[in-house]
Amino acid sequence: LYAATETGIYLADINHPNLVDYNNWSQMTDVPHADRTFSTICWFGDRFYAACLDDEPEGDTLYFRDNGSWDFVQTKEFSKFRHVREESGRLLVVSDFFTAVYNENHSEIQSISSMKPMHAVYDNHGIIWTADGISGMYRSSENNQKEFITPNGPLSRDVVSIAIQNNIVHTAAGNITVGWNNTFNHAEMNVLQDGYWTGTSTVDYRDLFHLAVDPTDINHVYGASWGYG
């Protein structure tokens, strides 16, 4: 069992009954810069890979061990690596602005740019599935065309008030500041009914921050806004 840490790479017997005790772990000392921070590690084929955080400029170097000797991979960009692993017989590397796929000779066979890639999967059909912190989730094939995956949900992730009546959920996505001033969010309301979300948003009103459902008519919902009635 291997662990990448802020003070190097450590290994232990996976069958040891007390892996919580640090005394049962030993440091890998033959890796370059053994005492530095390692962000991610993996096996690809019979090679061990380790992403080491460099000092200047800030970025990672992806080292690999082959027949007892260490070398490094010339990656798509010099940056921090968020995810490195073997996927469908390929080496998948997720960095600051790219997801790249390499063969066993470390030649790039496919890559896709992204605003903030956080994680990715490479499937048996040559499709890269990317989870992006800004753009959401999408898949891309060898022609680098992105197909965004948009599951049903509210119009935004913001919510400040929830009202429930007869198993129907209503949410408001406005807000006010701690000083009771406008944040000028669009008036947005979302409804979850029978497992399906619908929503409405308008710029005519702002800062919708509280909801109330008419107990005599579940289709009649009141919304209170800050400064707009």
Disulfide bonds with the S-S distance in Angstrom:
none
